[in-house]
Amino acid sequence: MDKEIRTFVAVRITPGKELLDQFRKFKSIFRDDSINWVAEDNFHLTLRFLGNTSGLQAEQLSERFEEVASSFTSFEFAVKGAGYFKSKGSPRVLFLKISDAEKLSALADKVEAAAVAASFSEEQKAFRPHLTLGRIKHLNNRNRFCSVVDDLPEVLYQQVKVSEFIYYQSILRPEGPIYKPIKIFRLK
């Protein structure tokens, strides 16, 4: 790996029935809007987006992530409720919320420390765990979108057991990104 690649660290989420049902319901309700939906086999929760990464940094990160993984035992979090992030007053990302995330946040903190130690800039935004379902390009009716999402009850869609995290390469393509695992780190 001599040239730079785009990388990130994440927990893969294999969607269960309830989570898939809600995802497909959103796709149906908002079918006339312009939303880039995440592929069902690409569901993940990002712990840290790294961006352009040199071969040397990738090697350093792999070593440091081994240390991080060895300091954690398996844990669970809940995918519960839906929301959206706004930019300039308009919804831009539709996501499912994460709860019971204390250990997940602790893992993200350790991944962040490893990234900084491998000469990445410190992340400026606080870690906000979420499962992105789609990136919104254009909504035909913003008020309708907001009321549909805001009025959803806080339903438990899935319990997720975390026994590993993955260091990924992100390959951007017009038809959607490919996430290629560089290395999988198993927790104790």
Residue pairs with C-beta under 8 A, 6 or more apart in sequence:
1 54
1 55
1 58
2 55
3 55
4 52
4 53
4 54
5 52
5 53
5 58
5 169
6 50
6 51
6 52
6 53
6 169
6 170
6 171
6 172
7 50
7 51
7 53
7 58
7 61
7 167
7 168
7 169
7 170
7 182
8 46
8 47
8 48
8 49
8 50
8 168
8 170
9 46
9 47
9 48
9 50
9 65
9 111
9 115
9 165
9 166
9 167
9 168
10 44
10 45
10 46
10 47
10 165
10 166
10 168
10 179
11 44
11 45
11 47
11 104
11 160
11 162
11 164
11 165
11 166
12 43
12 44
12 164
12 166
13 19
13 43
13 44
13 45
13 79
13 131
13 158
13 160
14 43
15 23
15 40
15 43
15 158
16 157
16 158
18 155
18 156
18 157
18 158
19 43
19 79
19 96
19 157
19 158
20 40
22 82
22 96
22 155
22 157
23 40
23 133
26 82
26 94
26 133
26 134
27 37
27 134
29 148
30 94
30 134
30 139
30 145
30 148
32 140
33 136
33 138
33 139
33 140
33 145
34 136
34 137
34 138
34 139
35 94
35 134
35 135
35 136
35 137
36 134
36 135
36 137
36 176
37 133
37 134
38 132
38 133
38 134
39 176
42 176
42 177
42 179
43 131
44 131
44 166
44 168
44 179
45 98
45 104
45 129
45 130
45 131
45 160
46 132
47 104
47 107
47 108
47 111
47 127
47 165
48 108
48 111
48 112
48 115
48 123
50 61
50 115
50 120
53 61
57 118
57 119
57 120
58 167
58 182
60 117
60 118
60 119
61 114
61 115
61 118
61 167
62 167
62 182
62 183
64 114
64 117
64 118
65 111
65 114
65 165
65 167
65 183
65 185
66 185
67 114
68 107
68 110
68 111
68 114
68 185
69 164
69 165
69 185
69 186
69 187
69 188
70 188
71 110
71 188
72 103
72 106
72 107
72 110
72 187
72 188
73 187
73 188
74 161
74 162
74 163
74 187
74 188
75 103
75 104
75 161
75 162
75 187
76 100
76 159
76 160
76 161
76 162
77 98
77 99
77 100
77 101
77 103
77 104
77 129
77 159
77 160
77 162
78 98
78 99
78 100
78 156
78 158
78 159
78 160
79 96
79 97
79 98
79 131
79 156
79 157
79 158
79 159
79 160
80 96
80 97
80 98
80 99
80 154
80 155
80 156
80 157
81 96
81 97
81 99
81 152
81 153
81 154
81 155
82 94
82 95
82 96
82 97
82 149
82 152
83 95
83 96
83 97
83 130
83 149
84 91
84 92
84 93
84 94
84 95
84 136
84 145
84 146
84 149
85 91
85 92
85 93
85 95
86 92
90 136
90 139
90 142
91 136
91 139
91 142
91 145
91 146
91 149
92 135
92 136
93 132
93 134
93 135
93 136
94 132
94 133
94 134
94 136
94 149
95 130
95 131
95 132
95 133
96 130
96 131
96 133
96 157
97 130
97 154
98 104
98 129
98 130
98 131
101 129
103 162
104 129
104 162
105 127
105 129
107 162
107 165
108 127
108 129
109 127
111 165
112 122
112 123
112 127
115 123
116 122
136 145
139 145
162 187
163 186
163 187
164 184
164 185
164 186
164 187
165 184
165 185
165 187
166 181
166 182
166 183
166 184
166 185
167 181
167 182
167 183
167 184
167 185
168 179
168 180
168 181
168 182
169 179
169 180
169 181
169 182
170 177
170 178
170 179
170 180
171 177
171 178
171 179
171 180
